[in-house]
Amino acid sequence: MLNAHTLPIIWGCIMAFVIFAYVVLDGFDLGVGILFAAERSRAERDIMVNSIAPVWDGNETWLVLGGSGLYGAFPEAYSVILPAVYPLVITMLIGLILRGVAFEFRFRAHTERHRLSWDYGFWFGSVIAAFCQGAILGAVLHGTKVAGGQFAGGPFAWFSAFSVFTGLAVVCGYALLGAAWLVWRTEGGLQLRMRREAARLTVGMLAGILAVSVWTPLLDHAYAVRWFTWPGLAVTGLAPLAVAALAFFLFRALRHGGAVHDSTAFLCALGLFLASFLGLGFSLFPHIIPPGVTIWQAASPVGSQEFLLVGAVVLIPVIIAYNAFAYTIFHGKVDHAAFDH
């Protein structure tokens, strides 16, 4: 039965799904942009861009849905978290706009110098957007000052060593997704280089997961209690095993060729993100504004949540169907012969 207790849980699960869908789908195309710095060849950069060209626009639909869902289902969280990270949100949007403009204009550049400038813009916008998303995550985990239901900090309250580290960790993680995507969707010399990049980036992501796992319980006593007392201790014990297994199969897939191993590498990279995402969700629940505001306290009235739920039940399957259709139509390897110039 839908009531004031169950509806916020349902909406919490919906928001978690929407955020993860965005991280997965926009993460790899941001990663492709980040990896522009590793490629000197114009033809190879063209291949990288064209591997994401048919799908990258639709990926950011989840970002819009996440923001509107947060506003409608958890208005207190929206009114507190956004002011706390406004500088990061604005900078992220500037980065996304820059990479979007660069994406389109690089193909219309009249000189090689102009094209290279747009390539740098695509890389810079991707790095900035990825860093800001990670820093927002770190700022939320670090905790937000709330007074009278409003944000009570200053414009740089988001800034901490932890938020900067999580920002850099997400840049590394997105680059791993991008490299694994290119291993799956390309071939030849570019694919071989992306295998090497993916192996190095996997080491970096594992180091980031370890550091955040050690650091997070030190941020707040509630995190430590949730992680190291029963039944949370069982999850804490299983998480490293899951990450180790995914890393093993990822490295194994990167060492071997073939369509199955190429897709396995990408799926294992997604698995590392899923394991990290579930761990962070376990740390936060039931709080939506750490350290003290729960999903029930931040939720909108029952009538509003029910009304929004009808729209979500209709809209989310449509977006999933659209994404699935796009990825099905534009499957397979990018044709390298079209870029040999």
C-alpha positions as CSV (number, residue, x, y, z in Angstrom):
1,M,0.0,0.0,0.0
2,L,1.3,3.5,-0.9
3,N,1.6,5.7,2.1
4,A,3.9,8.2,3.7
5,H,6.3,5.5,4.7
6,T,6.6,3.5,1.5
7,L,6.3,6.3,-1.1
8,P,9.7,7.9,-0.1
9,I,11.3,4.5,-0.3
10,I,9.9,4.0,-3.8
11,W,11.0,7.4,-4.9
12,G,14.4,6.8,-3.3
13,C,14.8,3.7,-5.5
14,I,13.6,5.6,-8.6
15,M,16.1,8.4,-8.0
16,A,18.9,5.9,-7.4
17,F,18.1,4.1,-10.7
18,V,17.9,7.4,-12.6
19,I,21.3,8.6,-11.2
20,F,23.0,5.3,-11.9
21,A,21.5,5.3,-15.5
22,Y,23.0,8.7,-16.0
23,V,26.3,7.7,-14.6
24,V,26.5,4.6,-16.8
25,L,25.2,6.1,-20.0
26,D,26.8,9.6,-19.9
27,G,29.8,8.4,-18.0
28,F,31.4,6.5,-20.9
29,D,30.9,9.3,-23.4
30,L,32.4,11.8,-21.0
31,G,35.2,9.2,-20.7
32,V,35.7,9.2,-24.4
33,G,36.1,13.0,-24.2
34,I,38.6,12.7,-21.4
35,L,40.7,10.2,-23.4
36,F,41.0,12.8,-26.2
37,A,44.2,13.9,-24.5
38,A,45.7,10.4,-25.1
39,E,45.2,10.5,-28.9
40,R,47.3,12.5,-31.3
41,S,45.8,11.2,-34.6
42,R,42.9,13.2,-36.1
43,A,41.5,10.1,-37.7
44,E,41.5,8.2,-34.4
45,R,39.8,11.1,-32.6
46,D,37.1,11.0,-35.4
47,I,36.6,7.3,-34.7
48,M,36.3,8.0,-31.0
49,V,33.7,10.7,-31.5
50,N,31.7,8.7,-34.0
51,S,31.5,5.7,-31.6
52,I,29.3,7.9,-29.3
53,A,27.7,10.2,-31.9
54,P,24.4,8.3,-32.3
55,V,23.7,8.0,-28.6
56,W,25.3,10.7,-26.6
57,D,22.4,13.3,-26.8
58,G,19.9,10.9,-25.3
59,N,22.2,9.9,-22.4
60,E,21.7,13.3,-20.7
61,T,18.0,12.8,-20.6
62,W,18.6,11.0,-17.3
63,L,20.3,14.1,-15.8
64,V,17.2,16.2,-16.5
65,L,14.9,13.5,-15.1
66,G,17.0,13.3,-12.0
67,G,16.9,17.0,-11.3
68,S,13.1,17.2,-11.9
69,G,12.5,14.1,-9.8
70,L,14.5,15.4,-6.9
71,Y,12.6,18.7,-7.1
72,G,9.2,17.0,-7.1
73,A,9.7,14.1,-4.7
74,F,12.2,15.5,-2.2
75,P,11.9,19.3,-2.4
76,E,13.8,19.9,0.9
77,A,16.7,17.9,-0.4
78,Y,16.5,20.0,-3.7
79,S,16.4,23.3,-1.7
80,V,19.4,22.3,0.5
81,I,21.7,20.3,-1.7
82,L,21.6,22.5,-4.8
83,P,22.5,25.8,-2.9
84,A,25.3,23.9,-1.2
85,V,26.9,22.9,-4.6
86,Y,25.7,25.7,-6.9
87,P,29.3,26.5,-8.0
88,L,29.8,22.9,-9.0
89,V,26.5,22.6,-10.7
90,I,27.0,25.8,-12.7
91,T,30.5,24.8,-13.7
92,M,29.3,21.3,-14.6
93,L,26.6,22.8,-16.9
94,I,29.2,25.0,-18.5
95,G,31.4,22.0,-19.1
96,L,28.5,20.0,-20.7
97,I,27.6,23.0,-22.9
98,L,31.2,23.4,-24.0
99,R,31.6,19.8,-24.9
100,G,28.3,19.8,-26.7
101,V,29.3,22.8,-28.8
102,A,32.7,21.4,-29.4
103,F,31.2,18.0,-30.5
104,E,29.2,19.7,-33.2
105,F,31.7,22.3,-34.4
106,R,34.8,20.1,-34.6
107,F,33.3,18.6,-37.8
108,R,32.6,22.1,-39.3
109,A,36.1,23.5,-38.6
110,H,37.7,24.9,-41.8
111,T,41.3,24.5,-40.7
112,E,43.2,21.9,-38.8
113,R,44.0,24.5,-36.1
114,H,40.4,25.3,-35.5
115,R,39.5,21.6,-35.3
116,L,42.2,21.0,-32.8
117,S,40.9,23.9,-30.7
118,W,37.4,22.3,-30.7
119,D,39.0,19.0,-29.7
120,Y,40.7,20.7,-26.7
121,G,37.3,22.2,-25.9
122,F,35.7,18.7,-26.0
123,W,38.4,17.3,-23.8
124,F,38.2,20.2,-21.3
125,G,34.4,20.2,-21.1
126,S,34.4,16.5,-20.5
127,V,37.0,16.7,-17.7
128,I,35.3,19.6,-16.0
129,A,31.8,18.0,-16.1
130,A,33.2,14.7,-14.7
131,F,35.2,16.4,-11.9
132,C,32.2,18.4,-10.8
133,Q,29.9,15.4,-10.7
134,G,32.5,13.6,-8.5
135,A,33.0,16.6,-6.3
136,I,29.2,17.0,-5.8
137,L,29.1,13.4,-4.6
138,G,32.0,14.0,-2.2
139,A,30.3,17.2,-0.9
140,V,27.0,15.3,-0.2
141,L,28.8,12.5,1.5
142,H,30.9,14.9,3.6
143,G,27.7,16.5,5.0
144,T,25.7,19.6,4.6
145,K,24.9,22.3,7.2
146,V,21.1,22.7,7.5
147,A,19.3,25.3,9.7
148,G,15.5,25.7,9.5
149,G,15.3,23.4,6.5
150,Q,17.7,25.6,4.5
151,F,21.3,25.4,3.6
152,A,23.4,27.2,6.2
153,G,26.9,27.2,4.7
154,G,28.9,29.5,2.4
155,P,29.6,29.3,-1.3
156,F,32.7,27.1,-0.7
157,A,31.2,24.8,1.8
158,W,31.5,22.0,-0.8
159,F,35.2,22.3,-0.9
160,S,37.2,19.7,1.0
161,A,40.1,17.3,0.4
162,F,37.5,14.5,0.2
163,S,35.3,16.2,-2.5
164,V,38.4,17.1,-4.6
165,F,39.5,13.5,-4.3
166,T,36.1,12.1,-5.3
167,G,36.1,14.5,-8.2
168,L,39.4,13.1,-9.5
169,A,38.3,9.6,-8.8
170,V,35.2,10.0,-11.0
171,V,37.4,11.5,-13.8
172,C,39.5,8.3,-13.6
173,G,36.4,6.1,-13.5
174,Y,34.7,7.8,-16.4
175,A,37.9,7.5,-18.4
176,L,37.9,3.8,-17.6
177,L,34.3,3.5,-18.9
178,G,35.3,5.4,-22.1
179,A,38.4,3.2,-22.7
180,A,36.3,0.0,-22.1
181,W,33.6,1.3,-24.5
182,L,36.3,2.0,-27.2
183,V,37.7,-1.5,-26.7
184,W,34.2,-2.8,-27.4
185,R,33.4,-0.5,-30.3
186,T,36.7,-0.1,-32.2
187,E,39.4,-2.3,-33.6
188,G,43.0,-2.2,-34.7
189,G,45.6,0.1,-33.2
190,L,43.1,2.3,-31.4
191,Q,41.6,-0.7,-29.7
192,L,45.1,-2.0,-28.6
193,R,45.9,1.4,-27.1
194,M,42.6,1.5,-25.3
195,R,43.3,-1.9,-23.8
196,R,46.5,-0.5,-22.3
197,E,44.7,2.6,-21.1
198,A,41.9,0.6,-19.6
199,A,44.3,-1.6,-17.7
200,R,46.0,1.4,-16.2
201,L,42.8,3.2,-15.4
202,T,41.4,0.0,-13.7
203,V,44.4,0.2,-11.3
204,G,43.6,3.8,-10.7
205,M,39.9,3.2,-10.1
206,L,40.6,0.3,-7.7
207,A,42.9,2.6,-5.8
208,G,40.2,5.2,-5.7
209,I,37.6,2.7,-4.5
210,L,39.9,1.6,-1.7
211,A,40.7,5.2,-0.6
212,V,37.0,6.2,-0.6
213,S,36.1,3.0,1.3
214,V,38.7,3.8,4.0
215,W,37.9,7.6,4.1
216,T,34.1,7.5,4.1
217,P,33.7,5.8,7.6
218,L,36.1,8.5,9.0
219,L,33.8,11.3,7.8
220,D,31.0,10.5,10.2
221,H,30.4,8.0,13.0
222,A,27.1,7.0,11.4
223,Y,28.9,5.6,8.4
224,A,31.3,3.6,10.5
225,V,28.4,2.2,12.6
226,R,26.5,1.2,9.4
227,W,29.6,-0.5,7.9
228,F,31.1,-2.3,10.8
229,T,28.1,-3.5,12.9
230,W,25.8,-6.4,12.0
231,P,24.1,-6.8,9.5
232,G,26.0,-4.1,7.7
233,L,29.2,-6.0,8.4
234,A,28.1,-8.7,5.9
235,V,27.8,-6.1,3.1
236,T,31.2,-4.7,4.1
237,G,32.7,-8.1,3.8
238,L,31.0,-9.0,0.4
239,A,31.8,-5.7,-1.3
240,P,35.6,-6.3,-1.6
241,L,35.0,-9.8,-2.9
242,A,32.7,-8.5,-5.6
243,V,35.2,-5.7,-6.6
244,A,38.0,-8.2,-6.7
245,A,36.1,-10.6,-8.9
246,L,35.1,-7.9,-11.3
247,A,38.6,-6.6,-11.5
248,F,39.9,-10.1,-12.2
249,F,37.5,-10.7,-15.1
250,L,38.1,-7.1,-16.4
251,F,41.9,-7.7,-16.6
252,R,41.3,-11.1,-18.1
253,A,39.0,-9.7,-20.8
254,L,41.5,-6.9,-21.6
255,R,44.3,-9.5,-22.2
256,H,42.2,-11.5,-24.8
257,G,40.7,-10.5,-28.0
258,G,37.3,-11.3,-29.5
259,A,33.8,-9.9,-29.4
260,V,32.9,-11.7,-26.2
261,H,36.0,-10.4,-24.2
262,D,35.5,-6.9,-25.6
263,S,32.0,-6.6,-24.3
264,T,32.9,-8.4,-21.1
265,A,35.5,-5.7,-20.4
266,F,32.9,-3.0,-20.7
267,L,30.4,-4.9,-18.6
268,C,33.0,-5.4,-15.8
269,A,33.8,-1.7,-15.8
270,L,30.1,-1.0,-15.4
271,G,30.1,-3.6,-12.6
272,L,32.8,-1.7,-10.7
273,F,30.6,1.4,-10.9
274,L,27.5,-0.6,-9.8
275,A,29.4,-2.0,-6.8
276,S,30.7,1.4,-5.8
277,F,27.2,2.9,-6.3
278,L,25.5,0.3,-4.1
279,G,28.2,0.8,-1.4
280,L,27.6,4.6,-1.4
281,G,23.8,4.0,-1.3
282,F,24.3,1.7,1.7
283,S,26.3,4.3,3.4
284,L,23.7,7.0,2.9
285,F,20.4,5.2,3.5
286,P,18.0,6.4,4.9
287,H,19.6,9.9,4.8
288,I,19.3,12.0,1.7
289,I,21.0,15.0,3.3
290,P,23.8,13.7,5.5
291,P,24.2,13.7,8.4
292,G,20.7,14.3,9.7
293,V,17.8,14.6,7.1
294,T,16.1,11.3,6.0
295,I,14.1,10.6,2.9
296,W,10.9,10.8,4.9
297,Q,11.7,14.2,6.4
298,A,12.7,15.6,2.9
299,A,9.7,14.0,1.0
300,S,6.9,16.0,-0.6
301,P,3.3,15.4,0.4
302,V,1.8,12.0,-0.4
303,G,-0.5,13.4,-3.0
304,S,2.4,15.0,-4.9
305,Q,4.4,11.8,-4.8
306,E,1.5,9.7,-6.1
307,F,0.9,12.2,-8.9
308,L,4.6,12.2,-9.9
309,L,4.7,8.4,-9.6
310,V,2.1,8.1,-12.4
311,G,4.3,10.2,-14.7
312,A,7.5,8.3,-13.8
313,V,5.8,4.9,-14.4
314,V,5.0,6.1,-17.9
315,L,8.1,8.1,-18.7
316,I,10.9,6.0,-17.5
317,P,10.0,2.9,-19.6
318,V,9.7,5.2,-22.7
319,I,13.2,6.6,-22.1
320,I,14.6,3.1,-21.5
321,A,12.9,1.9,-24.8
322,Y,14.4,4.9,-26.7
323,N,17.9,4.2,-25.3
324,A,17.6,0.5,-26.1
325,F,16.4,1.2,-29.6
326,A,19.3,3.6,-30.2
327,Y,21.9,1.2,-28.9
328,T,20.4,-1.7,-30.9
329,I,20.3,0.2,-34.2
330,F,23.9,1.6,-33.8
331,H,25.6,-1.6,-32.6
332,G,28.8,-3.1,-33.7
333,K,32.3,-1.7,-34.5
334,V,32.9,1.7,-35.9
335,D,34.0,1.5,-39.6
336,H,37.6,2.5,-39.5
337,A,37.9,2.6,-43.3
338,A,35.7,5.7,-43.4
339,F,38.3,7.7,-41.4
340,D,41.5,6.6,-43.2
341,H,42.5,10.0,-44.5
